[in-house]
Structure formats: structure tokens, C-alpha cells
Amino acid sequence: MVDAWTDLPTPAATVMLLRDGSEGDLEVLLLERVLRSDFAGGAFVFPGGKVDPQDAQLPRARWRGPDPVVDADALGLDEPDDAVGCRAAAIRETYEEAGVLLASRADGTPLTADDLGSPSFVAARSALIDHGPVEAFHDWLAAEDLVLELGALGFWSWWVTPEGQHRRYDTRFFVATVPTLQRDVAAHDTVETASTRWMTPTAALTAAASDEVTIIFPTRWNLRQLEAHGSAEDAVAAALAGQVDTARTLPTVEMIDGVPLVQHPRGGDPEPF
């Protein structure tokens, strides 16, 4: 008998990091997952990962952001602490996988590229890459007097992996503009990811359509929604204003001519994974 709990999706959070490129077009950061990964190996994805229970224990002095009670309702979460944990995990995972830290000093001073390259910051990121405890990350934030900017994240969409898949995730997608002084610091972690690319949503989708890169269904869908926005500021503003589709999205898998395709619950043609 199969344990009914084994199919429950794991809470996760991901961030679409945005900037305006040299030509003025919106660009989004994509990371290429290593081929040996047991989830989306070789695919280009947004930085993110699982929410750790300790993310919800981030000390109040270490974050700035929306009222957790209101935010939990917006994110479809049961507890205010879970809202803090979801956003904190998104920022922590983005730092681990992409090297961008959506945080500032407690007095509001922004972080610089020099900060990110200093021994303390490099060691903190390395500890995350080595799967060090989240509590140690919180201790490091306190030691450096850093505050995570949870309010920099705009809630963009909510996706759940189709039932019956080997690994299932219950993922909140956020958007955020890369801090100005960190504009060019993004770099993959070399453990879970193999390369880093800034691309316009259209260029990424075109590359996927021509099989130059692999981009999975929910990533493609979110890229299409980004295409409607001309700048990073516009996209983040739309998310913060609640002008995007954040309803829970649970696709289904349909067999068509013997080929498994993914069907969005709110319409459209079924697509490859």
C-alpha cells in the first residue's frame, strides 16, 4: 500500500531576477541545472529551492517586508510565519544559487559588489552551497547586521507539480529587480547549476522552441507572462499591485497519441514537459 503522504508536494520558492539590458529590454536571469540533477536536469530555470522549516524562524530584526498576516492570506499559506519563511527561502536560495542577495545593512545601506566578494560573504554562500544549516545563515545575517528585503519580492504565480510525478513541488514564484550595485554579480554555484544567462523572455522562449535550450513548462509559462512587460520596474510593480495571476495552478498530464503532455488548468493547448 502506498503511503498517502508521499505524494504531498514539497513547499518551494523561486525568484525571477529582472534587470533592464543594455538595449533597454527586460532581461531575466536563468540558470542551467547540472545534467545529474534529479529534477529538471539540464534545463534552464530561475534560482530557487525548497523552503526549510527554519526559514520561518528568521528573527524579526533580520527582515523587512509586508505584514505576515496579510501576506499569508495573499500567498495562500496557513500561518503568518509561513509567509516569512517562504519569502526568506526565496532570498536564501537565490543567494546560494545565483550569488545575488536581496538584503541591506540594518541602517538601509545597500550591499555592493565588493561586499558580495568579501571573505565573509563568500564563506556564507559557500556554506549554503554545502547545505549548511539555515540557522547558521541567520546567525551570519546577525553578525553582518544584515536585513533580508522580503518586500522586494513581488508575488507572481503559484505552481504545483502535476500529481503522479516523481518529485512534486508547491512553488511560489516571485519577481524582483536586481539591486543596482549587484547588477553584474550574478554567478551560478557550480554544484547544482552549470551556467548563468541573462536573456529577454522572448529570446529564452525562442531558444527553447528551437531546442537550443531546455525550458520546462512552468518556466515557459512564466516567461510568457513576463513578455507583457517592457521593463523590470513595470513587471515588479504589476506583481506588487496584484495585477498578475497568482491563483493556484495545478496542471494535469494528458496522453495524446502516446505522448505525455502538460495541460494548464485554465486553458491553452497541451504542451511538452
C-alpha positions as CSV (number, residue, x, y, z in Angstrom):
1,M,0.0,0.0,0.0
2,V,1.4,3.4,-1.0
3,D,1.7,5.9,1.9
4,A,-0.8,8.7,1.1
5,W,1.6,11.3,2.4
6,T,4.3,10.5,-0.2
7,D,2.6,12.5,-2.9
8,L,2.3,15.7,-1.0
9,P,4.3,18.4,-2.8
10,T,7.3,20.0,-1.1
11,P,7.0,23.7,-0.3
12,A,9.4,25.7,-2.5
13,A,10.0,29.3,-3.6
14,T,11.8,30.8,-6.7
15,V,12.7,34.2,-7.9
16,M,12.7,35.7,-11.3
17,L,15.5,38.2,-11.1
18,L,15.0,41.1,-13.5
19,R,17.0,43.9,-14.9
20,D,16.9,46.2,-18.0
21,G,19.5,45.2,-20.5
22,S,21.8,47.4,-22.5
23,E,19.2,47.8,-25.2
24,G,16.6,48.7,-22.6
25,D,14.7,45.4,-22.8
26,L,13.7,43.5,-19.8
27,E,16.1,40.6,-19.0
28,V,15.6,37.7,-16.6
29,L,18.3,35.5,-15.0
30,L,18.3,31.9,-16.0
31,L,20.5,29.1,-14.5
32,E,21.3,25.9,-16.3
33,R,20.8,22.9,-13.9
34,V,23.5,20.3,-14.0
35,L,22.6,17.2,-16.0
36,R,22.9,14.9,-13.0
37,S,20.2,16.8,-11.1
38,D,17.2,14.6,-10.2
39,F,14.8,17.4,-11.1
40,A,14.9,19.3,-14.4
41,G,18.5,18.2,-15.2
42,G,20.0,20.3,-18.0
43,A,17.0,22.7,-18.0
44,F,17.3,26.5,-17.6
45,V,15.4,27.6,-14.5
46,F,15.0,30.5,-12.2
47,P,17.0,30.4,-8.9
48,G,15.1,28.9,-6.0
49,G,14.6,25.7,-4.0
50,K,12.8,24.1,-1.1
51,V,11.5,26.0,1.9
52,D,13.3,24.9,5.1
53,P,11.2,24.8,8.3
54,Q,13.9,27.1,9.8
55,D,13.2,29.8,7.2
56,A,10.0,30.6,9.2
57,Q,12.2,31.2,12.3
58,L,14.1,34.1,10.7
59,P,14.4,36.6,13.6
60,R,12.2,39.7,13.3
61,A,15.3,42.0,13.3
62,R,16.6,40.2,10.2
63,W,13.8,41.1,7.8
64,R,11.8,44.0,6.3
65,G,8.6,43.4,4.4
66,P,4.8,43.0,4.3
67,D,2.6,42.2,7.3
68,P,2.9,38.4,7.6
69,V,-0.8,38.1,8.5
70,V,-1.9,39.8,5.3
71,D,0.9,38.2,3.3
72,A,0.0,34.7,4.4
73,D,-3.5,35.2,3.0
74,A,-2.1,36.6,-0.3
75,L,0.3,33.7,-0.7
76,G,-2.4,31.1,0.2
77,L,-0.5,30.0,3.4
78,D,-2.0,28.9,6.7
79,E,0.3,30.8,9.1
80,P,2.0,34.2,9.2
81,D,5.3,32.6,9.9
82,D,5.0,30.5,6.8
83,A,4.8,33.7,4.7
84,V,8.0,35.0,6.2
85,G,9.6,31.6,5.6
86,C,8.5,31.4,2.0
87,R,10.0,34.8,1.2
88,A,13.1,34.2,3.3
89,A,13.7,30.9,1.5
90,A,13.3,32.6,-1.9
91,I,16.0,35.1,-1.0
92,R,18.3,32.5,0.7
93,E,18.1,30.1,-2.3
94,T,18.7,32.9,-4.8
95,Y,21.9,33.9,-2.9
96,E,23.0,30.3,-2.8
97,E,22.3,29.6,-6.5
98,A,22.9,32.9,-8.2
99,G,25.1,34.9,-5.8
100,V,22.6,37.9,-5.6
101,L,21.5,38.8,-2.0
102,L,18.3,40.8,-1.7
103,A,19.3,42.4,1.6
104,S,20.8,45.6,3.0
105,R,22.5,46.7,6.2
106,A,20.2,47.3,9.1
107,D,20.6,51.1,8.6
108,G,19.4,50.7,5.0
109,T,22.8,50.9,3.3
110,P,22.7,48.8,0.1
111,L,25.1,45.9,-0.5
112,T,27.8,46.4,-3.1
113,A,29.7,44.1,-5.4
114,D,32.7,44.4,-3.0
115,D,30.5,43.2,-0.2
116,L,29.5,40.2,-2.1
117,G,33.1,39.4,-3.0
118,S,34.4,39.8,0.6
119,P,35.6,36.7,2.5
120,S,32.6,36.8,4.9
121,F,30.0,36.8,2.2
122,V,31.9,34.2,0.1
123,A,32.1,31.9,3.1
124,A,28.4,32.4,3.9
125,R,27.4,31.5,0.3
126,S,29.7,28.5,0.3
127,A,28.1,27.2,3.5
128,L,24.7,27.4,1.8
129,I,26.0,25.6,-1.3
130,D,27.4,22.9,1.1
131,H,23.9,22.6,2.6
132,G,24.8,24.1,5.9
133,P,22.0,24.7,8.4
134,V,19.7,27.6,7.8
135,E,20.2,28.7,11.5
136,A,23.9,29.3,10.7
137,F,22.8,31.6,7.8
138,H,20.6,33.5,10.2
139,D,23.5,33.8,12.6
140,W,25.7,35.2,9.8
141,L,23.0,37.8,8.9
142,A,23.1,39.0,12.5
143,A,26.9,39.1,12.6
144,E,26.9,41.2,9.5
145,D,23.9,43.3,10.7
146,L,22.0,42.4,7.5
147,V,18.3,42.5,6.9
148,L,16.6,40.5,4.2
149,E,14.3,42.7,2.0
150,L,11.3,40.4,1.8
151,G,9.3,43.3,0.5
152,A,11.5,43.5,-2.7
153,L,9.7,40.3,-3.8
154,G,6.5,40.7,-5.8
155,F,4.3,37.6,-5.8
156,W,4.0,36.5,-9.4
157,S,2.5,33.0,-9.6
158,W,1.8,29.7,-7.8
159,W,2.5,26.4,-9.3
160,V,2.1,22.8,-8.1
161,T,3.8,19.9,-9.9
162,P,1.2,17.6,-11.5
163,E,0.0,14.6,-9.5
164,G,1.9,11.3,-10.1
165,Q,5.3,12.9,-10.8
166,H,8.4,11.5,-9.2
167,R,9.2,14.8,-7.4
168,R,6.4,17.3,-6.6
169,Y,6.8,20.9,-5.5
170,D,4.3,23.5,-4.3
171,T,6.1,26.6,-5.5
172,R,5.5,30.4,-5.2
173,F,7.2,32.4,-7.9
174,F,8.3,35.9,-7.1
175,V,9.8,38.7,-9.2
176,A,12.5,41.2,-8.0
177,T,14.7,43.7,-9.6
178,V,18.4,43.1,-9.1
179,P,19.8,45.7,-6.8
180,T,21.7,48.3,-8.8
181,L,25.0,47.7,-7.0
182,Q,24.7,44.0,-7.6
183,R,23.7,44.3,-11.3
184,D,26.6,42.3,-12.7
185,V,27.5,39.9,-9.8
186,A,25.2,37.0,-10.6
187,A,27.1,33.7,-11.0
188,H,25.9,30.1,-10.8
189,D,27.0,27.9,-7.9
190,T,28.8,25.2,-10.0
191,V,27.3,22.5,-7.8
192,E,23.6,22.5,-8.8
193,T,23.9,24.8,-11.8
194,A,26.3,24.8,-14.7
195,S,25.9,28.3,-16.4
196,T,24.3,31.7,-16.0
197,R,22.4,33.6,-18.7
198,W,20.6,36.9,-18.7
199,M,18.0,36.7,-21.5
200,T,14.9,38.5,-22.6
201,P,11.9,36.4,-22.1
202,T,11.3,36.3,-25.9
203,A,14.9,35.2,-26.6
204,A,14.6,32.4,-24.0
205,L,11.3,31.2,-25.4
206,T,12.7,31.3,-29.0
207,A,15.8,29.3,-27.9
208,A,13.6,26.7,-26.2
209,A,11.3,26.4,-29.3
210,S,14.3,25.7,-31.5
211,D,15.7,23.2,-28.9
212,E,18.8,25.3,-28.3
213,V,18.0,25.1,-24.6
214,T,15.6,23.1,-22.4
215,I,13.0,25.1,-20.5
216,I,10.2,23.3,-18.6
217,F,6.5,24.1,-18.9
218,P,6.0,26.3,-15.8
219,T,9.2,28.3,-16.6
220,R,8.0,28.8,-20.2
221,W,4.6,29.9,-18.9
222,N,6.0,32.5,-16.6
223,L,8.4,33.8,-19.3
224,R,5.3,34.4,-21.5
225,Q,3.7,36.4,-18.7
226,L,6.9,38.5,-18.4
227,E,6.8,39.3,-22.2
228,A,3.9,41.6,-21.5
229,H,6.1,44.0,-19.5
230,G,8.5,46.4,-21.1
231,S,10.8,46.9,-18.1
232,A,11.9,45.3,-14.9
233,E,10.2,48.1,-12.9
234,D,6.9,47.5,-14.7
235,A,6.9,43.8,-14.0
236,V,7.7,44.1,-10.4
237,A,5.1,47.0,-10.0
238,A,2.4,44.8,-11.5
239,A,3.2,42.0,-9.1
240,L,3.2,44.3,-6.1
241,A,-0.1,45.8,-7.2
242,G,-1.7,42.3,-7.5
243,Q,-2.1,42.7,-11.3
244,V,-0.9,39.2,-12.1
245,D,-2.4,35.7,-12.0
246,T,-1.5,34.2,-8.6
247,A,-4.2,31.6,-8.4
248,R,-3.0,28.1,-7.6
249,T,-2.0,26.3,-10.8
250,L,-2.1,22.5,-10.8
251,P,-1.5,21.3,-14.3
252,T,-2.5,17.8,-15.4
253,V,-0.7,15.3,-17.6
254,E,-2.6,14.2,-20.7
255,M,-1.6,11.3,-23.0
256,I,-2.0,12.4,-26.6
257,D,-1.0,9.9,-29.3
258,G,1.1,8.1,-26.7
259,V,3.0,11.2,-25.7
260,P,2.6,12.8,-22.3
261,L,1.8,16.5,-22.5
262,V,1.0,19.1,-19.8
263,Q,-2.3,20.8,-19.7
264,H,-2.7,24.2,-18.0
265,P,-5.9,24.1,-15.8
266,R,-7.1,27.5,-17.2
267,G,-6.9,26.6,-20.9
268,G,-4.5,26.7,-23.8
269,D,-3.1,23.8,-25.8
270,P,-1.3,20.9,-24.0
271,E,2.5,21.2,-24.3
272,P,5.6,19.1,-23.7
273,F,7.0,19.0,-20.3
